[in-house]
Amino acid sequence: MCGIVGYVGDKQAEQVVIDGLRRLEYRGYDSAGVALVVDGQIAYDKKAGKLSNLEGALASSPLAASTTGIGHTRWATHGAPTDNNAHPHLGATGRVALVHNGIIENYAQIRSKLEAAGLEMRSETDTEVAAQLLEVELLACNDLTEAMQATCRQLQGAFTLVAVDSKDPSRVVAARRNSPLVVGLGKGENFLGSDVAAFIEHTREALELGQDQVVTITREGVAVSDFHGAPAEGKHYHVDWDLSAAEKDGYDWFMRKEIFEQPRAIADALLGRHDTSGALQLDEVRISDEELRSIDKIIIVACGTAFYAGLVAKYAIEHWARIPCEVELSHEFRYRDPILTRNTLVVAVSQSGETADTLMALRHARAQGSKVLAICNTNGSTIPREADAVIYTHAGPEIGVASTKGFLTQLIASYLLGLYLAELRGMKYGEEVAAIVRELADAPGHVQRLLDNADEIYDLAGRLADAKSVLFLGRHVGFPVALEGALKLKELAYIHAEGFAAGELKHGPIALIEEGLPVFCVIPPAGRDQLRDKMVSAIQEIRARGARTIVLAEDGDEEVTAFADEVIRLPRVSTLLQPLVSTVPLQLFACELATKMGHDVDQPRNLAKSVTVE
């Protein structure tokens, strides 16, 4: 949500900033703007709508050349997505330009004070309040860094602020609290971005910032402090992917490219998971073996697709490690006063590592004395930084708003966690764990086989392009798959889609069944005969009432063909691992159906990649 770029160097800042914003478009936005420091003044432009609107305006009325600038793509919170509410916002005299990600919770009180002092607000946004306040502080001290520190001490909420001073083209100053910001380290130039995609074209060296920190970038270097001016340090890291990983590589959508990257992503997620003795290892663990052995309850907190990964994780962890496991929506978790102890392990799942609801849940858990383990894709992001342990999913950049490889690699991380705990607690022998890991290692090949047959799914999507509603049914780990399949269709095709546990049909949802209604049915693998029989019974019930049944069944299961209008064949895997293969056809279907309907698959309406406000 919201993309931020800052630059100081010897290149033309306007182009650097615009290019960075283009690489951040995946985050979701409804307006864009840029501000440059030019001859003692702020030159800026901003437009509602797509970045192309801003680029068109700059082409017809270019800003003067500058080597210092900031840019922003906005997701509207306070005020409608208009030119006037777009960022950047300026102070009263135009000396300061500021862009902002997040929400300033006490903006109304600050606005009232500023207006009482005679300042006039020109927009509906909380961002302008910060810009006006920053300029007041700057006029008092004449130093943008000090002014930023003073401003942040007065703000409440979650925010990233990035600003320039028209009288000082040598620097860009930024601050963060509960909102993403990373520094790009160049030679004779430095960068700021909501994530590393903003500057990956120029450098792969980055600096992660801590909570409540202010950073000043100049050509010569980077200085970090806390909100009170005390020196602080960021953590340097190297970005292990390059610009080509964020390009489409000939695919029509980033999402489709990312679906087809899943075999590689799964393989990468499994790399380096053994120590020299053959025991499983995680990425970073600051929890002792003794503490992990004493865990008597696990609570998984997540939102959206990550929540569905957590539902699968519950089955695996309870089955393998024999630890009671709950799965909670992050935004509900801390408000219901959950029972947490030092023997509770909270697992926070977030692709971006900046999901505000999940971050707040993590902090609540730690405040109660519980240990927290993060499952995350983004190195250096806030959630893994604040957790006691982390399993990185190593999926590489995921640009499409609707998560695909993020979900499958979260499943891999969840399986690894379950096996790690089972091994540590003596619930499984090393040979048993190794056998499951070997089966996981076969998953990239299984997924590739499904992708090789994608045309069959595309053909099905073409035949169902006029569908107004689609249902998804599953049992056991097939239930979270059904939920995820329905979510993808809602996100991308904007049609009614629901996922149900098949046993719930008779308790109400069967009333939705009507002639011709497409229903995807995930059949449990062989070896789960009781579940499988009940699933087949559910298919018979809905088909008798006119449903068009699309059955996902493993190779060799011929019995289901008598009850299926369409059959999608899945590679044979063990029950707990089936989501790795059964999810893929549903991803392909949603992507293709949305394409047939003429929708923007990578940037679905009303959605942002990372939800960074609670």
C-alpha positions in Angstrom: 0.0 0.0 0.0 1.4 3.3 -1.1 4.8 3.4 -2.9 7.5 5.8 -1.8 10.8 6.7 -3.6 13.6 9.1 -2.6 16.8 10.0 -4.4 20.0 12.1 -4.0 22.8 11.6 -6.4 24.1 12.8 -9.8 21.3 11.3 -12.0 18.2 13.1 -13.1 16.0 12.6 -10.1 12.7 12.8 -11.9 13.5 9.7 -14.0 14.9 7.8 -11.1 11.8 8.5 -9.1 9.3 7.7 -11.9 11.1 4.5 -12.7 11.0 3.5 -9.0 7.3 4.3 -8.7 6.7 2.1 -11.8 8.3 -0.8 -10.0 6.1 -0.2 -7.0 2.9 -0.1 -8.9 2.1 -3.6 -7.8 1.5 -2.3 -4.3 -1.8 -0.7 -5.4 -2.6 3.0 -5.7 -5.0 5.6 -7.1 -2.8 8.6 -7.6 0.9 9.5 -8.1 3.2 12.5 -7.7 6.7 13.7 -7.7 8.6 16.6 -6.1 12.1 17.9 -7.0 14.4 20.5 -5.4 15.1 23.1 -8.1 17.0 26.4 -7.7 15.7 27.0 -4.1 12.2 25.9 -4.9 10.0 22.8 -4.9 8.9 21.8 -8.4 6.2 19.2 -8.3 3.3 17.6 -10.1 0.7 15.0 -9.1 -2.3 13.3 -10.8 -5.1 11.1 -9.8 -5.3 7.7 -11.5 -2.5 5.6 -13.0 1.2 6.6 -13.1 0.8 7.1 -16.8 -1.4 10.2 -16.1 1.5 11.8 -14.2 4.0 10.8 -16.9 1.7 12.4 -19.5 1.5 15.6 -17.6 5.3 15.7 -17.1 5.9 15.1 -20.8 3.7 18.0 -21.8 5.0 20.3 -19.0 8.4 19.0 -17.8 9.8 20.0 -14.4 13.3 21.6 -14.4 16.3 19.3 -14.0 17.2 18.2 -10.5 19.3 15.5 -8.8 17.2 15.5 -5.6 13.6 14.3 -5.5 10.9 12.2 -3.9 7.9 10.4 -5.4 4.7 8.7 -4.2 1.9 6.4 -5.3 -1.1 6.9 -3.0 -3.8 4.6 -1.8 -6.6 6.9 -0.5 -7.4 6.7 3.2 -8.1 10.3 4.2 -9.8 12.1 1.3 -10.9 10.9 -2.1 -8.3 10.0 -4.8 -8.1 13.4 -6.5 -5.3 15.5 -7.9 -5.5 17.8 -4.8 -5.3 14.9 -2.3 -2.5 13.2 -4.1 1.1 13.4 -2.7 3.4 15.3 -2.4 2.0 17.9 0.0 3.7 21.2 0.6 4.1 23.3 3.7 2.4 26.7 3.9 5.3 28.6 2.3 6.2 25.9 -0.1 9.6 25.3 1.5 8.9 21.6 2.4 7.5 18.8 0.2 6.4 15.6 1.9 5.1 12.2 1.0 3.5 9.7 3.4 2.5 6.1 3.8 0.2 5.1 6.7 -2.3 6.8 8.9 -1.6 9.7 11.4 -4.1 8.9 14.1 -4.0 12.3 15.8 -4.1 14.4 12.7 -7.3 16.1 13.7 -5.9 17.5 16.9 -2.7 18.7 15.1 -4.8 20.2 12.3 -6.8 22.2 14.8 -3.7 23.6 16.4 -2.2 24.5 13.0 -5.4 26.2 11.9 -5.6 28.1 15.2 -2.1 29.4 14.4 -3.4 30.8 11.1 -2.3 28.0 8.7 -4.8 27.0 6.0 -5.2 23.4 4.9 -5.6 22.8 1.1 -6.6 19.1 1.1 -8.6 16.5 3.0 -5.6 14.4 3.9 -3.8 13.7 7.2 -0.5 13.9 5.1 -0.8 17.6 4.6 -1.1 18.1 8.4 2.4 16.4 8.7 3.8 18.5 5.8 2.5 21.7 7.4 3.8 20.7 10.9 7.2 19.7 9.4 7.6 23.1 7.8 6.7 24.9 11.1 9.5 22.9 12.8 11.9 23.5 10.0 11.4 27.3 10.1 12.2 27.1 13.8 15.4 25.2 13.5 16.5 25.5 9.9 17.6 21.8 9.7 15.3 19.3 8.0 16.6 16.3 10.0 16.0 18.0 13.3 12.6 19.2 12.1 11.7 15.6 11.1 12.6 14.3 14.5 10.6 17.0 16.2 7.6 16.3 14.0 7.7 12.6 14.6 7.6 13.1 18.3 4.2 14.7 17.9 2.7 12.2 15.6 0.7 9.1 16.6 -0.1 6.2 14.3 1.7 4.2 11.6 3.7 6.2 9.1 6.6 6.6 6.8 7.4 10.2 6.0 9.9 11.3 3.3 10.6 15.0 2.7 12.8 17.5 1.0 13.7 21.1 1.8 13.8 23.6 -1.1 16.7 25.4 0.6 18.9 22.3 0.9 19.2 20.1 -2.2 21.9 18.0 -0.6 19.6 15.7 1.3 16.3 13.8 1.6 15.1 13.0 5.1 12.7 10.2 6.1 11.2 8.5 9.1 9.4 5.3 9.9 7.0 4.0 12.6 5.1 0.8 11.9 5.4 1.3 8.2 7.9 0.0 5.6 11.0 2.0 4.5 14.4 0.8 3.3 17.5 2.6 2.2 19.4 1.8 -1.0 23.2 2.3 -0.8 24.9 3.5 -4.0 28.2 5.1 -4.9 27.8 8.9 -5.0 24.1 8.4 -4.7 21.6 6.9 -2.2 17.9 5.9 -2.3 14.8 5.4 -0.3 12.0 3.1 -1.1 8.9 1.3 0.4 10.8 -1.8 -0.7 14.0 -2.7 -2.6 12.1 -2.9 -5.9 12.2 0.9 -5.9 15.9 1.0 -6.5 17.0 -2.5 -7.5 17.9 -1.2 -11.0 20.7 0.9 -9.4 21.9 -1.0 -6.3 21.5 -4.3 -4.5 23.0 -3.1 -1.3 20.4 -2.0 1.3 20.0 -0.8 4.8 17.0 -1.9 6.9 15.8 0.7 9.5 14.5 0.0 13.0 11.4 1.2 14.6 11.0 5.0 15.3 14.1 6.0 13.3 14.9 9.0 11.1 17.3 8.6 8.2 19.1 11.3 6.2 20.5 10.4 2.8 23.0 12.5 0.9 25.4 11.8 -2.0 28.1 11.1 0.5 26.3 8.8 2.9 23.5 7.8 5.2 22.9 8.9 8.8 20.4 7.3 11.1 19.0 8.5 14.4 16.0 7.9 16.7 13.2 10.4 17.1 15.1 12.2 19.8 18.2 12.7 17.7 20.4 10.0 19.3 22.6 8.2 16.7 21.4 4.8 15.6 22.4 2.2 13.1 20.6 0.3 10.5 21.3 -3.2 9.4 23.1 -3.7 6.1 22.0 -6.6 3.8 22.5 -7.7 0.2 19.4 -8.1 -2.1 19.8 -11.6 -3.7 17.6 -10.9 -6.7 18.0 -8.4 -9.5 15.8 -6.3 -11.8 15.1 -9.1 -14.2 13.3 -10.9 -11.5 10.8 -8.1 -11.4 10.1 -7.9 -15.1 7.4 -9.9 -16.9 9.7 -12.0 -19.1 7.2 -12.2 -21.9 4.1 -13.0 -19.8 1.1 -10.9 -20.1 0.8 -10.5 -16.3 3.2 -10.6 -13.4 0.8 -12.9 -11.7 0.9 -15.4 -14.6 4.7 -15.2 -14.5 4.7 -15.8 -10.8 2.4 -18.9 -11.2 4.9 -20.3 -13.6 7.8 -19.5 -11.3 6.4 -21.7 -8.5 8.5 -24.8 -9.2 11.7 -22.7 -8.8 10.2 -20.9 -5.8 9.4 -24.2 -4.0 12.9 -25.5 -4.7 14.4 -22.3 -3.4 12.2 -22.5 -0.3 13.7 -25.9 0.5 17.3 -25.1 -0.1 19.7 -25.2 2.8 17.3 -26.7 5.3 19.7 -29.2 6.8 22.8 -28.8 9.0 25.9 -30.9 8.6 24.3 -33.7 10.7 21.2 -33.8 8.6 18.9 -32.2 11.1 16.4 -29.6 9.9 17.3 -25.9 10.5 15.4 -22.7 10.1 16.8 -19.3 8.9 17.1 -17.5 12.2 16.1 -18.9 15.6 16.6 -17.0 18.8 14.5 -19.5 20.8 16.3 -22.2 22.7 15.6 -25.9 22.1 14.4 -26.1 25.7 11.9 -23.3 25.2 10.6 -24.9 22.0 10.2 -28.3 23.7 8.1 -26.6 26.4 5.6 -25.1 23.9 2.1 -26.4 24.8 0.1 -24.3 22.3 0.7 -22.7 18.9 -1.4 -19.8 17.5 -1.0 -18.9 13.9 -1.9 -15.3 13.0 -2.3 -14.1 9.5 -4.7 -12.4 7.0 -6.1 -13.3 3.6 -4.1 -15.9 1.6 -1.6 -16.2 4.5 -4.5 -17.1 6.8 -5.4 -20.0 4.5 -1.8 -21.2 4.5 -2.1 -21.1 8.3 -5.1 -23.4 8.2 -3.1 -25.9 6.2 -0.2 -25.5 8.7 -2.5 -26.4 11.6 -3.2 -29.8 10.1 0.5 -30.5 9.5 1.7 -29.2 12.9 -0.9 -31.0 14.9 -0.4 -34.3 13.0 3.4 -34.3 13.0 4.4 -32.4 16.2 1.3 -33.2 18.3 1.0 -29.6 19.6 -2.5 -28.0 19.8 -2.7 -25.3 17.1 -5.1 -22.5 16.6 -5.4 -20.2 13.5 -6.5 -16.6 14.0 -7.2 -13.6 11.8 -4.6 -11.1 12.9 -7.1 -8.2 13.0 -9.3 -10.1 15.4 -6.6 -11.7 17.6 -5.6 -9.1 20.1 -9.1 -7.6 20.5 -10.6 -10.8 21.9 -8.0 -10.9 24.8 -6.4 -14.2 23.8 -4.9 -16.5 26.4 -1.1 -16.3 25.9 1.7 -17.7 28.1 5.4 -18.1 28.0 4.7 -21.6 26.6 2.7 -20.3 23.7 4.3 -20.0 20.3 2.7 -17.4 18.0 3.5 -17.9 14.3 3.0 -14.7 12.2 2.6 -15.3 8.5 3.1 -12.4 6.1 4.4 -12.3 2.6 5.5 -8.7 2.8 6.5 -8.7 6.5 4.7 -5.4 6.8 1.1 -6.4 7.2 -0.1 -4.0 9.9 -2.7 -6.3 11.5 -0.2 -9.2 11.8 2.5 -6.8 13.1 0.2 -5.6 15.9 -0.7 -9.2 16.7 3.0 -10.0 17.0 3.7 -7.1 19.3 0.7 -8.1 21.5 2.0 -11.6 21.8 5.5 -10.5 22.7 4.1 -8.1 25.3 2.3 -11.1 26.9 5.6 -13.0 27.1 5.0 -15.4 24.2 7.7 -16.2 21.6 7.0 -15.4 18.0 8.2 -17.1 14.9 7.7 -15.3 11.5 7.1 -16.9 8.1 7.9 -14.2 5.6 9.2 -13.6 2.1 10.8 -10.2 2.6 14.3 -10.0 4.1 14.7 -7.0 6.4 11.0 -6.3 6.8 9.5 -5.4 10.2 7.8 -8.7 11.2 10.8 -11.0 10.9 12.9 -8.3 12.5 10.7 -8.2 15.6 10.1 -11.9 15.8 12.2 -14.4 17.9 12.7 -16.7 14.9 12.0 -16.6 11.2 11.6 -18.9 8.3 12.1 -17.0 5.0 10.1 -18.4 2.1 12.7 -17.3 -0.5 10.0 -16.9 -3.2 11.6 -13.9 -4.8 9.7 -10.7 -5.6 6.0 -11.2 -5.9 4.6 -8.3 -7.9 1.0 -9.4 -8.6 -1.4 -8.3 -5.9 -3.0 -11.7 -5.8 -0.5 -14.0 -4.1 0.5 -17.2 -5.8 4.1 -18.4 -5.2 3.8 -16.5 -1.9 1.1 -19.0 -0.8 2.9 -22.1 -2.0 6.1 -21.2 -0.3 4.3 -20.3 2.9 3.0 -23.9 2.8 6.6 -25.1 2.4 7.7 -23.0 5.4 4.8 -24.3 7.4 5.6 -27.9 6.6 9.2 -27.3 7.6 8.1 -25.8 10.9 5.9 -28.8 11.7 8.7 -31.2 10.9 11.3 -29.2 12.8 9.1 -29.2 15.9 8.3 -32.9 15.5 12.0 -33.7 15.2 13.0 -31.5 18.1 10.3 -32.9 20.4 11.0 -36.5 19.4 7.6 -37.1 17.8 9.2 -38.2 14.6 12.4 -40.1 13.9 15.0 -38.5 11.6 14.3 -41.1 8.9 10.6 -40.2 9.0 11.3 -36.5 8.6 13.8 -37.2 5.8 11.1 -39.2 3.9 8.7 -36.3 4.1 11.4 -33.8 3.0 12.2 -36.0 0.1 8.5 -35.9 -0.9 8.6 -32.1 -0.6 11.6 -32.1 -2.9 9.4 -33.8 -5.6 6.9 -31.0 -5.4 8.6 -28.7 -8.0 8.3 -31.5 -10.6 4.6 -32.1 -9.7 3.8 -28.4 -10.0 5.7 -28.2 -13.3 3.5 -31.0 -14.7 0.4 -29.1 -13.9 1.8 -25.9 -15.5 2.7 -27.9 -18.6 -1.0 -28.7 -19.0 -2.2 -25.1 -18.3 -4.0 -24.9 -21.7 -6.6 -27.3 -20.4 -7.4 -24.9 -17.5 -7.4 -21.9 -19.9 -9.9 -23.7 -22.1 -12.1 -24.4 -19.1 -11.9 -20.7 -18.1 -13.0 -19.7 -21.6 -16.0 -21.9 -21.4 -17.0 -20.5 -18.0 -16.3 -16.8 -18.8 -19.9 -15.9 -18.4 -20.2 -17.4 -14.9 -21.8 -15.1 -12.3 -21.0 -17.3 -9.3 -18.6 -20.2 -8.6 -18.4 -22.4 -5.5 -15.4 -24.4 -4.1 -15.7 -27.5 -1.9 -13.0 -29.4 0.1 -12.4 -31.6 3.1 -9.5 -31.6 5.5 -6.6 -29.6 3.8 -8.8 -29.3 0.8 -11.0 -26.9 2.7 -8.3 -24.2 2.9 -7.6 -24.8 -0.8 -11.3 -24.2 -1.5 -11.1 -20.9 0.4 -8.0 -19.8 -1.4 -9.5 -20.7 -4.8 -12.6 -18.7 -4.0 -10.5 -15.7 -2.9 -8.5 -15.7 -6.1 -11.6 -15.5 -8.1 -13.1 -12.7 -6.0 -9.9 -10.7 -6.2 -9.4 -11.0 -9.9 -12.7 -11.7 -11.6 -15.0 -9.7 -9.3 -17.7 -12.4 -9.2 -19.3 -14.1 -6.3 -17.2 -17.0 -5.2 -17.4 -19.0 -1.9 -15.3 -21.8 -0.5 -16.9 -24.3 1.9 -16.0 -27.3 3.9 -18.0 -29.9 2.0 -19.7 -31.2 5.2 -21.3 -27.8 5.6 -23.3 -28.1 2.5 -26.2 -29.8 4.1 -26.2 -27.1 6.9 -27.3 -24.4 4.5 -25.0 -23.6 1.5 -26.7 -26.3 -0.6 -29.5 -23.8 -1.1 -27.1 -21.9 -3.4 -26.9 -24.8 -5.8 -28.8 -24.2 -9.1 -28.8 -25.5 -12.6 -25.4 -25.0 -14.3 -23.6 -23.5 -11.2 -19.9 -24.3 -11.5 -18.6 -26.0 -8.4 -14.9 -27.0 -8.0 -14.5 -30.1 -5.8 -11.1 -31.1 -4.3 -11.0 -34.8 -3.7 -8.8 -36.1 -0.9 -6.0 -38.5 -2.0 -6.1 -42.2 -1.7 -5.5 -43.4 1.9 -8.2 -41.0 3.2 -11.0 -43.3 2.2 -13.6 -42.1 4.7 -13.1 -38.5 3.8 -12.9 -39.3 0.1 -16.2 -41.2 0.3 -17.9 -38.3 2.0 -16.6 -35.9 -0.6 -17.9 -38.1 -3.4 -21.3 -38.2 -1.6 -21.3 -34.3 -1.5 -20.5 -34.2 -5.3 -23.4 -36.5 -6.0 -25.8 -34.3 -3.9 -24.9 -31.1 -5.8 -24.9 -32.7 -9.2 -28.3 -34.1 -8.6 -29.4 -30.5 -8.1 -28.0 -29.3 -11.4 -24.4 -28.2 -10.4 -21.7 -28.3 -13.0 -19.0 -30.3 -11.1 -15.3 -29.6 -11.8 -13.4 -32.3 -9.9 -9.8 -32.1 -8.9 -8.7 -35.7 -8.4 -5.4 -37.5 -8.2 -4.1 -39.7 -11.1 -5.7 -43.1 -11.1 -8.9 -42.1 -9.3 -11.4 -43.2 -11.9 -14.4 -43.6 -9.7 -15.0 -39.9 -9.6 -15.3 -39.5 -13.3 -18.9 -40.8 -13.1 -19.8 -37.8 -11.0 -17.8 -35.1 -12.8 -18.6 -32.8 -15.6 -14.9 -31.9 -15.8 -11.9 -33.6 -14.3 -8.6 -31.9 -13.4 -5.9 -34.5 -12.8 -3.5 -34.0 -9.9 -0.1 -35.7 -9.3 -0.3 -38.3 -6.5 1.0 -36.9 -3.2 0.4 -37.6 0.5 -2.7 -36.0 2.0 -1.0 -33.1 3.9 1.0 -32.1 0.8 -1.9 -32.0 -1.6 -2.5 -28.2 -1.3 0.9 -27.8 -3.1 -0.7 -29.3 -6.3 -4.4 -28.7 -5.9 -4.0 -24.9 -5.6 -2.2 -24.5 -8.9 -5.1 -25.2 -11.3 -7.3 -22.8 -9.3 -4.6 -20.0 -9.7 -4.5 -20.6 -13.4 -8.2 -20.6 -13.7 -8.7 -17.3 -11.8 -5.9 -15.6 -13.8 -7.3 -16.7 -17.1 -11.0 -16.0 -16.3 -10.1 -12.5 -15.2 -8.1 -12.0 -18.4 -11.0 -13.2 -20.5 -13.2 -10.8 -18.7 -10.8 -7.9 -19.5 -9.7 -7.1 -16.0 -6.3 -5.9 -14.8 -5.0 -9.1 -13.2 -1.9 -7.5 -11.6 -3.8 -4.6 -10.0 -7.3 -5.7 -9.1 -9.6 -2.9 -8.2 -9.7 -1.6 -4.5 -6.8 -3.9 -3.5 -3.2 -3.2 -2.4 -0.4 -5.7 -2.3 0.6 -5.0 1.3 -1.9 -3.7 3.9 0.2 -1.4 6.0 -2.6 0.3 8.0 -4.7 -1.5 10.6 
